[in-house]
Amino acid sequence: MTAADPLVERLRAAGCVFAEDEAALLREAASGDALEEIVARRVAGEPLEPLLGWAEFAGLRVAVAPGVFVPRVRSELLVDLALEGLPDDPVVVELCCGVGAIAAAVRAARPDAEVWAADVDPDAVAVARRNLPPERVLIGDLYGPLPRALRGRVDLLVANAPYVPSDEIAFMPAEARDHEHRVALDGGADGTAVQARVASGCREWLAPGGRVIIETSERQASLTGSLLDEQGLAVRVERDEERDGTAVIGTWHPTSAREADPAHVTPD
């Protein structure tokens, strides 16, 4: 009879459902006293991925760190949708990028893409600069830090903007609620406050035929869709039951030459 693995038993006793897998990953990440330190932190409830220093996402190992939003499997839906129908040499922007996982996955699949990312959280930006060319990861609020030369040229704008209603954060799993910065979670009263700002500013940045993809929840999808519909975009909702992912896609089809020309937009 094979002797029980004390590390596996320790993790299982702490409530880790996939204790065998976690034990292997933790041993891969560290040994000796360093292993004991991260095991103790895991048993105390810290999320696994920041302890490892990476998260698996869309076939990549993307860097993560304590405090930042860890990319979820459901967001892989945004990568799949992003890659649909991209033109040659596309311009791609990820807003609310966190560690830049979506942008990194798109860039890995489409090396010809000009990829930019931005986030307001300096800790997230520091990590994203490890996953993407650092000069292409900008710090600031939504469109604010983007180069003005991108106006009217963006083929794909993707955002996993925070969409948890403020009053519901207290009911999130502890690994998110207690260990990820609130700015990455809090979507305001109904969860669409940041999404609304993404939608309201998108038209001056999109190229004709450009798309906006926003992650949302299944119950909020109609609200998210209405935000893009109000901007004149053609809207559809995509749902991935297997990954529990929901996204709203808006496509910008200008109806006049004036609308297609970003020069008509009044600068902020």
ROFIVO-995046 format. One record per residue (C-alpha): residue number from 1; x, y, z. Coordinates in pm, 1 decimal. Example, Ala and Ser with C-alpha at 12.3 -4.5 7.8 and 13.67 -1.06 7.14 Angstrom:
<zaba 1 <1230.0 -450.0 780.0>>;
<zaba 2 <1367.0 -106.0 714.0>>;
end
This chain:
<zaba 1 <0.0 0.0 0.0>>;
<zaba 2 <137.5 339.4 -101.0>>;
<zaba 3 <209.0 570.3 190.4>>;
<zaba 4 <0.0 887.3 203.5>>;
<zaba 5 <170.3 1203.4 77.8>>;
<zaba 6 <182.4 1439.8 377.1>>;
<zaba 7 <170.8 1749.0 156.6>>;
<zaba 8 <-136.7 1623.7 -26.9>>;
<zaba 9 <-303.8 1537.5 303.3>>;
<zaba 10 <-221.2 1879.0 442.1>>;
<zaba 11 <-368.8 2055.8 141.2>>;
<zaba 12 <-675.3 1834.0 141.1>>;
<zaba 13 <-736.1 1905.4 508.4>>;
<zaba 14 <-725.7 2276.8 425.4>>;
<zaba 15 <-1004.0 2228.7 172.3>>;
<zaba 16 <-801.8 2218.2 -151.4>>;
<zaba 17 <-1017.3 2013.4 -388.3>>;
<zaba 18 <-734.3 1931.2 -628.3>>;
<zaba 19 <-477.0 1861.6 -358.9>>;
<zaba 20 <-264.3 1620.0 -566.1>>;
<zaba 21 <-232.2 1863.6 -854.1>>;
<zaba 22 <-156.8 2154.5 -622.6>>;
<zaba 23 <109.4 1957.3 -437.7>>;
<zaba 24 <288.6 1885.9 -766.0>>;
<zaba 25 <273.8 2250.2 -872.2>>;
<zaba 26 <396.0 2378.6 -537.4>>;
<zaba 27 <688.9 2135.0 -544.4>>;
<zaba 28 <769.3 2252.9 -895.1>>;
<zaba 29 <772.5 2614.2 -772.5>>;
<zaba 30 <987.3 2574.3 -460.3>>;
<zaba 31 <1169.7 2337.2 -227.7>>;
<zaba 32 <1293.9 2328.5 129.1>>;
<zaba 33 <1207.6 2629.0 344.5>>;
<zaba 34 <1065.7 2818.6 45.9>>;
<zaba 35 <822.4 2533.9 -20.9>>;
<zaba 36 <714.9 2528.3 342.9>>;
<zaba 37 <650.5 2903.8 329.6>>;
<zaba 38 <422.4 2892.0 26.0>>;
<zaba 39 <244.4 2579.6 150.6>>;
<zaba 40 <171.2 2754.4 479.8>>;
<zaba 41 <32.6 3053.0 289.8>>;
<zaba 42 <-181.1 2826.9 71.5>>;
<zaba 43 <-317.7 2641.8 373.8>>;
<zaba 44 <-399.4 2980.5 527.4>>;
<zaba 45 <-619.4 3056.4 226.0>>;
<zaba 46 <-404.9 3249.2 -22.1>>;
<zaba 47 <-484.1 3178.2 -389.2>>;
<zaba 48 <-262.4 2922.5 -558.7>>;
<zaba 49 <-164.4 3116.5 -870.1>>;
<zaba 50 <7.9 3414.3 -702.8>>;
<zaba 51 <204.4 3169.6 -489.0>>;
<zaba 52 <322.5 2994.0 -804.0>>;
<zaba 53 <381.9 3325.0 -982.1>>;
<zaba 54 <177.8 3225.4 -1285.6>>;
<zaba 55 <-166.6 3120.1 -1405.3>>;
<zaba 56 <-254.1 2896.8 -1696.4>>;
<zaba 57 <-462.4 3085.4 -1950.5>>;
<zaba 58 <-545.2 2999.5 -2310.6>>;
<zaba 59 <-247.6 2765.8 -2333.8>>;
<zaba 60 <-3.5 3016.4 -2183.4>>;
<zaba 61 <156.8 3056.3 -1844.8>>;
<zaba 62 <96.8 3423.1 -1769.3>>;
<zaba 63 <269.4 3598.6 -1481.9>>;
<zaba 64 <57.1 3694.7 -1182.3>>;
<zaba 65 <136.9 3837.2 -839.8>>;
<zaba 66 <-33.5 3884.9 -502.2>>;
<zaba 67 <-316.1 4137.7 -509.5>>;
<zaba 68 <-378.9 4138.0 -883.6>>;
<zaba 69 <-677.5 3985.2 -1058.8>>;
<zaba 70 <-602.9 3625.3 -1158.2>>;
<zaba 71 <-736.3 3553.4 -1510.3>>;
<zaba 72 <-1027.1 3309.0 -1512.5>>;
<zaba 73 <-1092.2 3024.3 -1752.5>>;
<zaba 74 <-1420.4 3189.0 -1855.5>>;
<zaba 75 <-1224.8 3479.7 -2005.5>>;
<zaba 76 <-1074.9 3242.8 -2263.5>>;
<zaba 77 <-1405.0 3295.2 -2445.7>>;
<zaba 78 <-1293.1 3652.8 -2512.9>>;
<zaba 79 <-973.7 3525.1 -2673.3>>;
<zaba 80 <-1168.9 3291.1 -2901.9>>;
<zaba 81 <-1403.5 3571.9 -3004.1>>;
<zaba 82 <-1117.5 3817.9 -3045.7>>;
<zaba 83 <-943.5 3593.5 -3296.8>>;
<zaba 84 <-1252.7 3558.2 -3513.8>>;
<zaba 85 <-1218.1 3757.5 -3831.9>>;
<zaba 86 <-924.7 3977.1 -3735.3>>;
<zaba 87 <-780.3 4150.5 -4042.7>>;
<zaba 88 <-413.5 4135.5 -4135.5>>;
<zaba 89 <-189.1 4345.1 -3911.2>>;
<zaba 90 <-472.2 4430.1 -3672.3>>;
<zaba 91 <-463.5 4689.7 -3397.7>>;
<zaba 92 <-582.0 4535.0 -3072.1>>;
<zaba 93 <-641.6 4714.4 -2741.4>>;
<zaba 94 <-719.7 4551.7 -2407.6>>;
<zaba 95 <-869.9 4788.1 -2151.9>>;
<zaba 96 <-891.3 4699.3 -1780.7>>;
<zaba 97 <-616.9 4458.3 -1879.2>>;
<zaba 98 <-511.8 4334.5 -1536.7>>;
<zaba 99 <-206.1 4117.8 -1603.5>>;
<zaba 100 <-270.9 4144.4 -1979.0>>;
<zaba 101 <-369.6 3780.2 -2021.8>>;
<zaba 102 <-617.1 3834.7 -2306.5>>;
<zaba 103 <-379.8 4063.1 -2493.9>>;
<zaba 104 <-94.9 3815.0 -2445.9>>;
<zaba 105 <-304.6 3527.6 -2579.3>>;
<zaba 106 <-412.1 3728.4 -2885.2>>;
<zaba 107 <-53.4 3834.0 -2948.0>>;
<zaba 108 <67.2 3473.5 -2920.7>>;
<zaba 109 <-189.3 3361.4 -3177.5>>;
<zaba 110 <-144.1 3664.4 -3404.3>>;
<zaba 111 <217.3 3786.1 -3402.3>>;
<zaba 112 <126.4 4039.2 -3672.1>>;
<zaba 113 <-105.1 4223.6 -3432.2>>;
<zaba 114 <-17.3 4563.3 -3286.8>>;
<zaba 115 <-130.0 4499.7 -2930.7>>;
<zaba 116 <-179.1 4761.2 -2658.2>>;
<zaba 117 <-305.5 4725.8 -2303.1>>;
<zaba 118 <-400.1 4964.2 -2023.9>>;
<zaba 119 <-509.3 4947.3 -1662.8>>;
<zaba 120 <-552.8 5190.4 -1375.1>>;
<zaba 121 <-390.4 4959.3 -1115.7>>;
<zaba 122 <-11.8 5009.1 -1101.5>>;
<zaba 123 <43.4 4662.8 -954.6>>;
<zaba 124 <-144.2 4500.7 -1241.9>>;
<zaba 125 <43.2 4711.6 -1497.4>>;
<zaba 126 <376.2 4603.6 -1349.5>>;
<zaba 127 <281.1 4238.9 -1399.0>>;
<zaba 128 <129.7 4296.1 -1744.7>>;
<zaba 129 <463.1 4441.3 -1854.1>>;
<zaba 130 <608.1 4095.1 -1792.2>>;
<zaba 131 <347.8 3933.1 -2017.7>>;
<zaba 132 <360.2 4189.4 -2299.3>>;
<zaba 133 <614.6 4429.6 -2449.9>>;
<zaba 134 <642.9 4673.5 -2158.1>>;
<zaba 135 <623.0 4984.4 -2374.4>>;
<zaba 136 <280.5 4870.0 -2496.4>>;
<zaba 137 <130.7 4844.8 -2146.1>>;
<zaba 138 <5.4 5181.5 -2023.8>>;
<zaba 139 <-114.9 5300.9 -1685.1>>;
<zaba 140 <-425.0 5514.9 -1663.9>>;
<zaba 141 <-802.1 5521.8 -1673.3>>;
<zaba 142 <-953.8 5342.1 -1972.9>>;
<zaba 143 <-879.5 5535.5 -2294.6>>;
<zaba 144 <-685.0 5811.6 -2118.3>>;
<zaba 145 <-332.3 5674.1 -2162.3>>;
<zaba 146 <-375.9 5543.0 -2519.3>>;
<zaba 147 <-173.6 5714.2 -2794.5>>;
<zaba 148 <-391.6 5957.8 -2986.1>>;
<zaba 149 <-259.6 5804.7 -3309.7>>;
<zaba 150 <-474.4 5497.6 -3238.0>>;
<zaba 151 <-800.3 5692.0 -3272.5>>;
<zaba 152 <-1004.3 5545.9 -3556.3>>;
<zaba 153 <-756.5 5259.8 -3610.3>>;
<zaba 154 <-853.7 4998.1 -3350.1>>;
<zaba 155 <-981.2 4675.1 -3506.9>>;
<zaba 156 <-1051.0 4507.9 -3174.9>>;
<zaba 157 <-1120.9 4656.3 -2834.9>>;
<zaba 158 <-1154.1 4394.0 -2561.2>>;
<zaba 159 <-1229.9 4453.1 -2194.3>>;
<zaba 160 <-1290.4 4237.7 -1892.8>>;
<zaba 161 <-1404.6 4543.9 -1701.8>>;
<zaba 162 <-1511.8 4480.5 -1340.8>>;
<zaba 163 <-1877.0 4378.0 -1338.1>>;
<zaba 164 <-1955.3 4254.9 -987.7>>;
<zaba 165 <-2221.2 4480.1 -830.0>>;
<zaba 166 <-2070.2 4657.9 -529.4>>;
<zaba 167 <-2308.9 4499.0 -279.1>>;
<zaba 168 <-2228.6 4149.2 -406.4>>;
<zaba 169 <-1852.0 4158.9 -355.0>>;
<zaba 170 <-1901.1 4041.9 2.9>>;
<zaba 171 <-2045.7 3716.3 -132.8>>;
<zaba 172 <-1758.9 3638.0 -368.8>>;
<zaba 173 <-1519.3 3349.3 -292.6>>;
<zaba 174 <-1261.7 3451.8 -34.2>>;
<zaba 175 <-974.3 3403.0 -279.7>>;
<zaba 176 <-1111.4 3690.3 -486.5>>;
<zaba 177 <-1280.3 3899.4 -218.1>>;
<zaba 178 <-987.6 3900.6 23.5>>;
<zaba 179 <-689.8 3872.5 -210.9>>;
<zaba 180 <-764.6 4073.4 -526.1>>;
<zaba 181 <-774.8 4450.1 -546.8>>;
<zaba 182 <-1130.0 4583.3 -528.8>>;
<zaba 183 <-1073.2 4804.4 -834.0>>;
<zaba 184 <-1058.6 4484.6 -1042.5>>;
<zaba 185 <-1390.3 4356.6 -906.8>>;
<zaba 186 <-1624.7 4646.5 -830.2>>;
<zaba 187 <-1858.9 4731.2 -1116.8>>;
<zaba 188 <-2071.8 4982.3 -927.3>>;
<zaba 189 <-2434.6 4959.0 -822.9>>;
<zaba 190 <-2554.1 4727.7 -1102.0>>;
<zaba 191 <-2214.0 4603.6 -1218.5>>;
<zaba 192 <-2207.8 4805.3 -1541.4>>;
<zaba 193 <-2051.9 5136.6 -1430.9>>;
<zaba 194 <-1713.0 5070.9 -1591.7>>;
<zaba 195 <-1864.3 4889.1 -1887.5>>;
<zaba 196 <-2073.8 5198.9 -1959.0>>;
<zaba 197 <-1761.3 5412.6 -1978.2>>;
<zaba 198 <-1591.4 5161.8 -2208.7>>;
<zaba 199 <-1896.7 5169.2 -2436.8>>;
<zaba 200 <-1939.9 5546.3 -2436.7>>;
<zaba 201 <-1584.5 5609.8 -2553.9>>;
<zaba 202 <-1540.9 5330.0 -2805.6>>;
<zaba 203 <-1657.2 5486.7 -3130.4>>;
<zaba 204 <-1380.5 5743.4 -3160.4>>;
<zaba 205 <-1119.3 5466.6 -3130.8>>;
<zaba 206 <-1269.3 5195.8 -3351.7>>;
<zaba 207 <-1182.1 5152.8 -3716.5>>;
<zaba 208 <-1477.1 5098.2 -3951.0>>;
<zaba 209 <-1587.9 4740.6 -3892.0>>;
<zaba 210 <-1402.7 4733.7 -3560.4>>;
<zaba 211 <-1538.9 4531.8 -3271.6>>;
<zaba 212 <-1578.2 4575.0 -2896.0>>;
<zaba 213 <-1589.1 4262.1 -2681.3>>;
<zaba 214 <-1687.6 4297.2 -2315.8>>;
<zaba 215 <-1703.0 4015.2 -2063.2>>;
<zaba 216 <-2014.8 4014.8 -1850.7>>;
<zaba 217 <-2238.7 3774.8 -1660.7>>;
<zaba 218 <-2527.6 3586.5 -1813.2>>;
<zaba 219 <-2782.0 3782.7 -1611.2>>;
<zaba 220 <-2619.7 4117.5 -1697.2>>;
<zaba 221 <-2575.0 4050.9 -2068.1>>;
<zaba 222 <-2880.9 4247.7 -2175.1>>;
<zaba 223 <-2763.4 4551.8 -1977.6>>;
<zaba 224 <-2414.6 4529.7 -2126.2>>;
<zaba 225 <-2558.1 4487.6 -2473.5>>;
<zaba 226 <-2779.2 4792.4 -2436.3>>;
<zaba 227 <-2472.7 5004.9 -2358.4>>;
<zaba 228 <-2316.2 4916.5 -2693.2>>;
<zaba 229 <-2649.1 4939.9 -2875.3>>;
<zaba 230 <-2685.0 5297.5 -2750.1>>;
<zaba 231 <-2357.0 5378.5 -2926.9>>;
<zaba 232 <-2493.8 5251.9 -3257.9>>;
<zaba 233 <-2304.1 4923.8 -3262.3>>;
<zaba 234 <-2451.5 4599.2 -3393.6>>;
<zaba 235 <-2472.9 4376.9 -3085.3>>;
<zaba 236 <-2472.0 4004.1 -3022.2>>;
<zaba 237 <-2424.8 3793.0 -2708.8>>;
<zaba 238 <-2208.0 3481.9 -2689.5>>;
<zaba 239 <-2239.8 3224.5 -2412.6>>;
<zaba 240 <-1995.3 2939.7 -2336.2>>;
<zaba 241 <-2163.2 2698.2 -2096.8>>;
<zaba 242 <-1858.3 2475.8 -2054.4>>;
<zaba 243 <-1638.8 2762.0 -1934.6>>;
<zaba 244 <-1928.5 2957.3 -1780.6>>;
<zaba 245 <-1830.6 3256.9 -1991.6>>;
<zaba 246 <-2050.9 3531.4 -2133.8>>;
<zaba 247 <-1945.8 3811.5 -2365.1>>;
<zaba 248 <-2116.7 4088.4 -2558.3>>;
<zaba 249 <-1978.2 4185.2 -2897.7>>;
<zaba 250 <-2049.7 4518.2 -3063.3>>;
<zaba 251 <-1944.6 4592.7 -3421.9>>;
<zaba 252 <-1909.9 4946.8 -3548.4>>;
<zaba 253 <-2042.6 5007.8 -3900.0>>;
<zaba 254 <-2026.2 5381.9 -3974.9>>;
<zaba 255 <-2317.8 5509.1 -4180.0>>;
<zaba 256 <-2136.0 5808.4 -4324.2>>;
<zaba 257 <-1786.7 5919.8 -4420.3>>;
<zaba 258 <-1801.4 6169.7 -4135.0>>;
<zaba 259 <-1861.4 5893.8 -3880.2>>;
<zaba 260 <-1579.0 5687.6 -4028.7>>;
<zaba 261 <-1327.6 5972.9 -3990.1>>;
<zaba 262 <-1186.9 6002.9 -3634.6>>;
<zaba 263 <-1080.6 6360.4 -3714.0>>;
<zaba 264 <-1440.6 6475.2 -3658.0>>;
<zaba 265 <-1431.2 6366.4 -3295.0>>;
<zaba 266 <-1390.8 6648.2 -3047.0>>;
<zaba 267 <-1078.9 6576.5 -2838.9>>;
<zaba 268 <-1121.5 6522.8 -2464.4>>;
end
